[in-house]
Amino acid sequence: MKSIVLTVLCCMAVAVSAQRGFPSPQRSFEADAVILKQDFNLNPDGSHNYNYETSNGIRADESAGENGFQAEGAHIPTPPPPAPVAGP
């Protein structure tokens, strides 16, 4: 009898904790971003230009041609500034 009562209590505890759940994630401004501008040009020689801009401020420009692949945008990592050199 004690094991049945214990089992029922455990099941009730699990059911109550499952009802609480986790709060649903809040939608951010990023989730509602739309593409404002997008352009892709593929040239006969294989070079190309691609760029886009979104409503949340993300912008990227990519090109490839004689000088190889080149990309610009805030999504590209940059190295830290060099440390100052101590003078003699």
GROMACS elastic network, one bead per residue, 0.5 to 0.9 nm:
[ bonds ]
;  ai    aj funct       b0    kb
    1     4     6  0.51868   500
    1     5     6  0.63700   500
    1     6     6  0.86108   500
    2     5     6  0.51734   500
    2     6     6  0.60607   500
    2     7     6  0.85217   500
    3     7     6  0.59883   500
    3     8     6  0.85382   500
    4     7     6  0.50531   500
    4     8     6  0.61460   500
    4     9     6  0.85710   500
    5     8     6  0.51325   500
    5     9     6  0.61291   500
    5    10     6  0.85785   500
    6     9     6  0.51238   500
    6    10     6  0.61343   500
    6    11     6  0.86142   500
    7    10     6  0.51205   500
    7    11     6  0.61831   500
    7    12     6  0.86189   500
    8    11     6  0.51073   500
    8    12     6  0.61706   500
    8    13     6  0.86218   500
    9    12     6  0.50504   500
    9    13     6  0.61406   500
    9    14     6  0.86526   500
   10    13     6  0.50622   500
   10    14     6  0.62433   500
   10    15     6  0.86083   500
   11    14     6  0.51530   500
   11    15     6  0.61434   500
   11    16     6  0.86485   500
   12    15     6  0.50134   500
   12    16     6  0.61041   500
   12    17     6  0.85630   500
   13    16     6  0.52229   500
   13    17     6  0.61959   500
   13    18     6  0.85635   500
   14    17     6  0.52240   500
   14    18     6  0.60917   500
   14    19     6  0.87149   500
   15    18     6  0.51059   500
   15    19     6  0.63423   500
   16    19     6  0.52340   500
   16    20     6  0.67687   500
   17    20     6  0.53910   500
   17    21     6  0.69217   500
   18    21     6  0.53923   500
   18    22     6  0.89319   500
   20    23     6  0.86204   500
   21    24     6  0.89376   500
   22    25     6  0.87996   500
   23    26     6  0.87048   500
   27    30     6  0.80090   500
   27    31     6  0.63152   500
   27    32     6  0.80519   500
   28    31     6  0.54281   500
   28    32     6  0.71542   500
   29    32     6  0.54511   500
   29    33     6  0.66414   500
   29    56     6  0.73868   500
   30    33     6  0.53189   500
   30    55     6  0.88781   500
   30    56     6  0.65303   500
   31    34     6  0.87589   500
   32    55     6  0.86321   500
   32    56     6  0.85502   500
   33    54     6  0.63844   500
   33    55     6  0.53329   500
   33    56     6  0.56917   500
   33    57     6  0.89691   500
   34    53     6  0.88010   500
   34    54     6  0.55777   500
   34    55     6  0.54499   500
   34    56     6  0.77823   500
   35    38     6  0.70455   500
   35    52     6  0.72827   500
   35    53     6  0.60857   500
   35    55     6  0.62979   500
   35    56     6  0.89940   500
   36    52     6  0.75426   500
   36    53     6  0.56341   500
   36    54     6  0.51220   500
   36    55     6  0.60769   500
   37    51     6  0.78770   500
   37    52     6  0.52617   500
   37    53     6  0.51537   500
   37    54     6  0.69440   500
   38    50     6  0.76376   500
   38    51     6  0.57422   500
   38    53     6  0.65845   500
   38    54     6  0.87818   500
   39    49     6  0.77997   500
   39    50     6  0.56363   500
   39    51     6  0.54325   500
   39    52     6  0.64068   500
   40    48     6  0.72953   500
   40    49     6  0.57311   500
   40    51     6  0.67068   500
   40    52     6  0.88381   500
   41    47     6  0.84618   500
   41    48     6  0.54274   500
   41    49     6  0.52057   500
   41    50     6  0.64853   500
   42    45     6  0.83958   500
   42    46     6  0.66224   500
   42    47     6  0.62185   500
   42    49     6  0.67627   500
   42    50     6  0.86256   500
   43    46     6  0.55013   500
   43    47     6  0.54120   500
   43    48     6  0.58284   500
   43    49     6  0.85960   500
   44    47     6  0.73756   500
   45    48     6  0.87599   500
   45    65     6  0.83830   500
   46    64     6  0.82212   500
   46    65     6  0.72643   500
   47    63     6  0.73722   500
   47    64     6  0.51718   500
   47    66     6  0.76895   500
   47    68     6  0.88707   500
   48    62     6  0.81531   500
   48    63     6  0.55180   500
   48    64     6  0.53946   500
   48    65     6  0.67565   500
   49    61     6  0.75759   500
   49    62     6  0.58212   500
   49    64     6  0.67011   500
   49    65     6  0.88357   500
   50    60     6  0.81681   500
   50    61     6  0.58985   500
   50    62     6  0.51036   500
   50    63     6  0.61924   500
   51    59     6  0.74855   500
   51    60     6  0.54766   500
   51    62     6  0.61085   500
   51    63     6  0.85148   500
   52    58     6  0.81259   500
   52    59     6  0.57562   500
   52    60     6  0.56433   500
   52    61     6  0.68210   500
   53    56     6  0.84765   500
   53    57     6  0.68205   500
   53    58     6  0.56978   500
   53    60     6  0.67068   500
   53    61     6  0.89869   500
   54    57     6  0.55961   500
   54    58     6  0.53327   500
   54    59     6  0.65658   500
   55    58     6  0.73740   500
   58    73     6  0.78976   500
   58    74     6  0.73488   500
   58    75     6  0.81889   500
   59    72     6  0.84566   500
   59    73     6  0.58657   500
   59    74     6  0.71837   500
   59    75     6  0.84293   500
   60    71     6  0.73753   500
   60    72     6  0.57836   500
   60    74     6  0.73868   500
   60    75     6  0.76930   500
   61    70     6  0.82836   500
   61    71     6  0.56953   500
   61    72     6  0.51226   500
   61    73     6  0.64086   500
   62    69     6  0.73485   500
   62    70     6  0.57248   500
   62    72     6  0.63429   500
   62    73     6  0.86812   500
   63    68     6  0.80227   500
   63    69     6  0.58029   500
   63    70     6  0.53270   500
   63    71     6  0.64373   500
   64    67     6  0.70040   500
   64    68     6  0.51619   500
   64    70     6  0.61215   500
   64    71     6  0.86549   500
   65    68     6  0.52150   500
   65    69     6  0.67547   500
   65    70     6  0.87137   500
   66    69     6  0.86578   500
   67    70     6  0.78567   500
   71    76     6  0.78371   500
   72    75     6  0.81400   500
   72    76     6  0.69918   500
   73    76     6  0.59179   500
   74    77     6  0.76167   500
   78    81     6  0.89313   500
   79    82     6  0.85717   500
   80    83     6  0.87417   500
   81    84     6  0.89822   500
   82    85     6  0.87111   500
